[in-house]
């Protein structure tokens, strides 16, 4: 192989990955639409731990986890749908079910005690799953994951919202809120 052939082959092989990388650049991700990052009414999902208090009935009160099928296993009344519902909706459902022959005028309170985790990937020192904390931003999620690597693009994040049924990835500022089930990706800078 002569020198020109080698340069042509190596030159071409260097251009192809550059073109491929340009086609999947994080810069192509659309900006996050307004309102997408707002917490709104929190809906329960598999992995959430819920404290249920049935007033006057300590045996029916306790801490319960939403299982993989999206239900809470409650004493006496069995499986109660919880996934995709607010704690208020679950409270009302529990009260109705308990009043059907178990507790007269049931008063029920439910609160989330442990939220589902969020995930952080990409250019952070310790990517993985982390417990959600109220008021968390992408920047505090980076801090929880040990900080940026030296290759990190620090000006924005790519976020996939857990509650978005389409699971689209959006470009968002580092101040964007992080919610349970979100996937935050820190892209790599190329220069």
Steps between C-alpha positions, in 0.01 A plus 500: 500500500649836403489812715208663313285190537575486873407867544184456297393195706587657837359838398171340398484287814543814713223686316236226533494499886495881501194499273334230710563696820364818346175319416434398862625816668332601828470843343220347287282435806207744507470738795272384778146641455372739768317324784667161440722540807221608736431252772122550513308239697733212570365168378605175659693231318678169562770544763334781698461436873178636650401547863128431546325598822147379566389709799397285797621180330870449568492143367402635156760778499861463389757550229431338164692488172341533156590168336600431140138463395422847639296393803518530878438177694279607792378294797136383470425668166784351292648661189423870449592669168756777564715552190416821314283626787560775755508430873162679532344261249647201684372636835146528361514150348631348823226672707226371267636145506538500880144628548367192316467293815827565683515852647214741558573857375857416405744791512815427301820694447773404251839660440806407297796425727747373237478611138608302194863564404633702208785401270806696391720385213782628285788718603473481880742321731245249637212448255205297624179502701457746787223571752277794413502801732235775480630818336778323309641657182720346232800675655433349844454161327848542349634577847333185639673301223846627600524796264589541134777312322759706314320425170158624614298764318403710802266751336190280465361151562293255298194389694240231440200551727374185670139616476525571124331207324695576179834489692646781286837646589523878536782747545457692829699744714692365801246676722213283375317306774558125524199283579468132597556261206680769296812407305758780491789463257809719508635519144865493402660812358704444188738796523 
